[in-house]
Amino acid sequence: MSFLKRYLIALNKYKWIPVVTVAATTTAAGLLSLTQSEPPAQFRGQGALALNQPTALFSETGSQIQQAGQAITRELLLADNVIEATARQTGLDPKVMAEKLQVSVQQPDPELGLPFLVGINYISGDPKESQAVVGALLQGMVQQSQLINASRLRSRIDEIGKRLPDVTEDLRAAEKQLEVYNRREEADILSARTGGLVGAIAGAREQQRQIRLTLEGINAQIASLEKRLGLSADQAYISSALSADPIIANLRAQIYQTESQLEIIRRDLRAEHPDVIALQNQLDSYKKLLGDRSREVIGGNGLAAPITNPGNVSELRQRSSLDPTRQQLANTLVSLQTQRDTLQQQIQAALKSEKELRQEYATIPNKQLEQQRLAQTVALKKSLFDRIQAALIDAQAAEAETTTSLRIERPASVQPIEVSGPLSPIILMLGGAGAGLIVGGALVFLMSTLEGRYYTKEELQNALRQQTAPLLEMLPLVDDALLPPALINDDRVVTLITEEGSPYLNAYERLRGNLKRMGGKGAKVILVTSSGQGEGKTHCAYNLAIASARAGKRTVLVEADLRKPSLIEALGVAPDLGANIEPLQYYGSPSDCIRLVPSLENLYIVPSTGPQRQPAAILESSEMKRLLEDCRGRFDFVVVDTPSILRYNDAVLLESSVDGFMVVTKPGQTQESMLNETLELISEAQIPFFGVVINGADIPMMDNMVEDEFGSLGSLDDDEFEAAAYGSYSEDYQGLGQR
């Protein structure tokens, strides 16, 4: 319904477009009917092609080519070479001939019993031309089919010839790879098959068993000797080496002799006696020499690595005092230790050999699988090579069997065509009028879309919901027949609702109540603006002030649009002719600029001094600010009328002096882009915002019962008035918050 309403509004606005398009198309159809004449005689040349029954075929490739040749399309039959050859034969222009030619291909359907059939139709004013073109075209299509089949066969032979070298090379490479692998791994595979690897693994295990038996006997001998000597094999080696060294034996004797002398003289002399000290130093020297010589002996004089730490001197003397028998046992223990180390190395080598043999044996299955894989690869490539060779021989044999897939089913024939007379002028004009209506309607819709305007109140409501902008009220469209407008200068028309009890005042009563609800009880200075021109902001400002005055509130209307003349004559107030000469002095004297409206009780007005050359400077002046503050203190309700917020900056300049902004919109006037820009400007600048008013909405007027309900709002106080106004507020916007 909203779309239909929008379209009807646009149609009413652009009603001249359908009229013009209908007139233009009807005139064109009428002129076309005058130019009609009897059509010339026409002739249709006809012919048909069917599938050619193949002769006996001996090659598989020939059968395939013949079968593929039956899948004929219209594009193949009407190739450029066929058209050009036919045109040369008949002496016609190929493009002109192609425009007159019609070719249809009927695919076979066994269920319906329909055969494959190619139908050819050629329409011309010359019967000989039609006969010649159809006949030449039938022959050309038969030859085209043969050329296509031959081309397919040659293409197949060429493709096989291109692929054969690569396949041959792959086969030779696979055979070479198998040969190299057999040369490298076949001996191991044969050894595994004959059992040689298994025997080697068993021999390695037997060798390990013999070594372990020998090692157990040597370990028993070592344990017995260590028990008898009380020394380990390493200790026995050290003791035997130290005991066999003559220097160590001499040093041990001197140490023993020095200790004996020191023990004797200590009985008669103190420790500080020089002789005691000399003997003690001599003893320390012998011990040091004993330690150094021991390290030389057991360290091998740099020729062999030391075995263990020789320890202190007492331990060295004890280990170097082996008798010959114990020394012989120690040497035997050292020899057995060496044999044990040798056997342990042998058993490790045997284990390693067994492990390697087992690993080699474990790889035998993989080697066999690899050998089988390579052999299978050779077989596959050999099979592919054989198939390609067979295909090549078969294709070469098919060259003698390749023929055309089409034959002429119906030769060329010519028949005259019955041509209807010219259309009736009435039918042409009616068709032109219908086309004009359709084009005109589309142009009306296009024009309304390009304007980017909201044509209905429903569109404005949806836009405000999307922008989360509060809707204060929908003001009805004023019927000029009920309230004649006041015609003012500057080509502006303002319709004033001055009659007490007028049904139009109820909407403004609700608007005032909703303004107080959105702004609170302290909100009394309301700035009225709009996004563009022609939306009725001045109309709303005047009638809002009149409604407030009718409600018993001392109300003043401030005309802050200093770019246009005042409209006070609409209220029966005479203009002050000298006000525009000294506007600052005029606004600086509230007693002079605030004028009483004699025809409406409680209504006052501050007329505009426009048009002014620098209105922004006047609006920013201290005189204007003091005037607005004086109005705030003296009056109950102040309405400030300003220009469009997007066209001029006047409304923003007065932001600090007002309590909030009210934006007026109107269906058919408000543009989508300008409304969005206005709401974004208010939001980004954090301007106090009461909401949006939809002016001139297409809504029915209230009946007598509703009128009686709101007829006494003027006698209510503020709280009672707000309660009555909230009850009538549209439920669709109860939940919208202040922007």
Sequence and secondary structure as in RCSB ss.txt:
>XXXX:A:sequence
MSFLKRYLIALNKYKWIPVVTVAATTTAAGLLSLTQSEPPAQFRGQGALALNQPTALFSETGSQIQQAGQAITRE
LLLADNVIEATARQTGLDPKVMAEKLQVSVQQPDPELGLPFLVGINYISGDPKESQAVVGALLQGMVQQSQLINA
SRLRSRIDEIGKRLPDVTEDLRAAEKQLEVYNRREEADILSARTGGLVGAIAGAREQQRQIRLTLEGINAQIASL
EKRLGLSADQAYISSALSADPIIANLRAQIYQTESQLEIIRRDLRAEHPDVIALQNQLDSYKKLLGDRSREVIGG
NGLAAPITNPGNVSELRQRSSLDPTRQQLANTLVSLQTQRDTLQQQIQAALKSEKELRQEYATIPNKQLEQQRLA
QTVALKKSLFDRIQAALIDAQAAEAETTTSLRIERPASVQPIEVSGPLSPIILMLGGAGAGLIVGGALVFLMSTL
EGRYYTKEELQNALRQQTAPLLEMLPLVDDALLPPALINDDRVVTLITEEGSPYLNAYERLRGNLKRMGGKGAKV
ILVTSSGQGEGKTHCAYNLAIASARAGKRTVLVEADLRKPSLIEALGVAPDLGANIEPLQYYGSPSDCIRLVPSL
ENLYIVPSTGPQRQPAAILESSEMKRLLEDCRGRFDFVVVDTPSILRYNDAVLLESSVDGFMVVTKPGQTQESML
NETLELISEAQIPFFGVVINGADIPMMDNMVEDEFGSLGSLDDDEFEAAAYGSYSEDYQGLGQR
>XXXX:A:secstr
 HHHHHHHHHHHHTTHHHHHHHHHHHHHHHHHHHT      EEEEEEEEEE       SHHHHHHHHHTT   HH
HHT HHHHHHHHHHHT  HHHHHHHEEEEEE  BTTTTB  EEEEEEEES HHHHHHHHHHHHHHHHHHHHHHHH
HHHHHHHHHHHHHHHHHHHHHHHHHHHHHHHHHHHHHHHHHHHHTHHHHHHHHHHHHHHHHHHHHHHHHHHHHHH
HHHHT  HHHHHHHHHHHH HHHHHHHHHHHHHHHHHHHHTTTS TTSHHHHHHHHHHHHHHHHHHHHHHHHHHG
GGTS   S    HHHHHHHT   HHHHHHHHHHHHHHHHHHHHHHHHHHHHHHHHHHHHHHHHHHHHHHHHHHHH
HHHHHHHHHHHHHHHHHHHHHHGGGT   SEEEEEEEEEEEE       HHHHHHHHHHHHHHHHHHHHHHHHHH
HTB  SHHHHHHHHHHHT  EEEEEE   TTTS  EE STT EE    STT THHHHHHHHHHHHHHHH TT  E
EEEEESSSSS HHHHHHHHHHHHHHTT  EEEEE  TTS   GGGGT    TTTTTSHHHHHT HHHH EE TTS
TTEEEE    S S HHHHHTSHHHHHHHHHHHHH SEEEEE   TTT SHHHHTGGGSSEEEEEE TTT BHHHH
HHHHHHHHHTT  EEEEEEEEE      HHHHHHHTTGGGS HHHHHHHHHHTS GGGTT    
